[in-house]
Amino acid sequence: MLEMAREEIPEEKKLELIFAKEQTAIKANDLQGFIFYFNMYYLKLIEDYSIRDLKRFINNENNIKKSFNFTNDDYYYYSKKLYTNNDLLIFEIEKHSPLKIIFGGSMIALTLAVILSGGTLEIDASKFKIKTTINKSLGESLQDLRRVLKENN
């Protein structure tokens, strides 16, 4: 019998994303599309941004949207890379209205990808926790992610 070892990620490398506005049912295409775009942007953000960038963008979330450049060439490159070298993890998906997804991976890339998704951040420095909320539905957030690609081409 083959047993798969479950990779453990420390709590500080997990990010809980809550969609505050959701319908009773989620379209499968919206969930698939959101994860697809979120994952591509996550991979590019890992390569392009550092902790210095995170500190700068936390105070002004619009800066990441203006400075993040994702072209059609990036789309083709990162959509292929999704299937080879990818460390974005999903630890939990819960649908009890609101939808909650717990991602694991690089906190810098996760945090910036949430901003690109139309999310907001609340930082509790005393507990070293970042709370993220998207005050939109999954479908509306997917539109925000698609808009990033359209605006750069």
C-alpha positions in Angstrom: 0.0 0.0 0.0 1.3 3.4 -1.0 1.0 6.1 1.7 1.3 9.7 0.8 3.1 11.9 3.3 1.1 15.0 4.0 3.3 18.1 3.9 2.9 20.2 7.0 3.0 23.9 6.7 3.4 26.1 9.8 0.4 28.1 10.7 2.2 31.4 9.8 2.4 30.2 6.2 -1.3 29.6 5.9 -3.7 32.3 4.8 -7.5 32.1 5.3 -9.4 33.8 2.6 -13.1 34.6 3.2 -15.5 35.7 0.5 -18.0 37.8 2.4 -20.7 37.9 -0.3 -21.7 34.6 -1.7 -24.8 33.0 -3.3 -26.3 29.7 -2.1 -24.5 27.8 -4.8 -21.1 28.3 -6.4 -20.5 27.8 -10.1 -17.8 25.1 -10.6 -16.4 27.3 -13.4 -16.0 30.2 -11.1 -14.2 28.2 -8.5 -11.9 26.6 -11.1 -11.3 29.9 -12.8 -10.5 31.7 -9.5 -8.0 29.0 -8.5 -6.4 29.0 -12.0 -5.8 32.8 -12.1 -4.9 33.0 -8.4 -2.4 30.3 -8.8 -0.8 31.8 -11.9 -0.4 35.2 -10.2 0.9 33.5 -7.1 3.7 31.9 -9.1 4.7 35.2 -10.7 4.5 37.0 -7.4 6.9 34.5 -5.8 9.4 35.3 -8.5 8.9 39.1 -8.7 8.3 40.3 -5.2 10.0 40.3 -1.8 9.2 41.2 1.8 10.1 44.8 1.1 7.4 44.9 -1.5 4.8 43.5 0.9 5.5 46.2 3.5 5.0 48.8 0.8 1.8 47.4 -0.6 0.2 46.8 2.8 -0.2 50.5 3.3 -1.4 51.2 -0.2 -3.2 48.2 -1.8 -3.7 50.0 -5.1 0.1 50.1 -5.7 0.2 46.3 -6.3 -2.6 46.5 -8.9 -0.7 49.3 -10.7 2.7 47.7 -10.5 1.8 44.1 -11.2 2.4 43.4 -14.9 1.0 40.2 -16.3 1.1 39.9 -20.1 -0.2 37.3 -22.5 3.3 35.8 -22.6 3.1 35.5 -18.8 -0.3 33.8 -19.1 1.1 31.1 -21.4 4.3 30.7 -19.4 2.6 30.4 -16.0 -0.4 28.4 -17.1 2.1 25.7 -18.2 4.2 26.1 -15.0 1.1 25.3 -12.9 1.5 21.6 -13.7 5.3 21.4 -13.1 6.7 23.5 -10.3 3.9 24.7 -8.0 3.9 24.9 -4.2 0.5 26.6 -3.7 -1.5 24.4 -1.4 -5.2 24.3 -0.4 -5.7 23.0 3.1 -9.4 23.6 3.4 -12.4 24.7 1.4 -15.6 25.3 3.4 -18.9 26.5 2.0 -21.3 27.5 4.8 -21.8 31.0 3.5 -19.4 32.6 3.5 -17.0 30.6 1.4 -13.7 30.0 3.1 -10.5 28.8 1.5 -7.3 28.2 3.4 -4.2 28.4 1.2 -0.6 27.5 2.2 2.6 28.7 0.7 4.6 31.9 0.4 2.9 34.6 2.6 4.2 37.4 0.4 2.8 35.9 -2.8 -0.5 34.8 -1.1 -1.1 38.3 0.4 -0.4 40.1 -2.8 -2.5 37.6 -4.8 -5.4 38.3 -2.4 -5.1 42.1 -3.1 -5.2 41.4 -6.9 -8.4 39.4 -6.2 -10.0 42.4 -4.8 -9.4 41.5 -1.2 -8.6 43.6 1.8 -6.1 42.9 4.6 -6.3 43.3 8.4 -3.0 42.8 10.2 -2.9 41.9 13.9 0.8 42.5 14.7 0.3 41.3 18.3 -0.7 37.8 17.1 1.3 37.9 13.8 -1.9 37.2 11.9 -3.2 38.5 8.6 -7.0 38.4 8.1 -8.1 38.6 4.5 -11.6 39.2 3.2 -13.0 39.6 -0.2 -16.2 41.6 0.0 -17.4 40.1 -3.2 -18.6 36.8 -4.5 -16.2 34.3 -6.0 -17.5 35.2 -9.5 -16.9 38.9 -9.0 -13.4 38.2 -7.6 -12.7 36.0 -10.7 -13.6 39.0 -12.8 -11.1 41.1 -10.9 -8.4 38.5 -11.6 -9.2 38.4 -15.3 -9.2 42.2 -15.5 -5.5 42.2 -14.4 -4.6 40.3 -17.5 -6.8 42.4 -19.8 -5.4 45.7 -18.4 -1.8 44.6 -19.1 -2.4 43.7 -22.8 
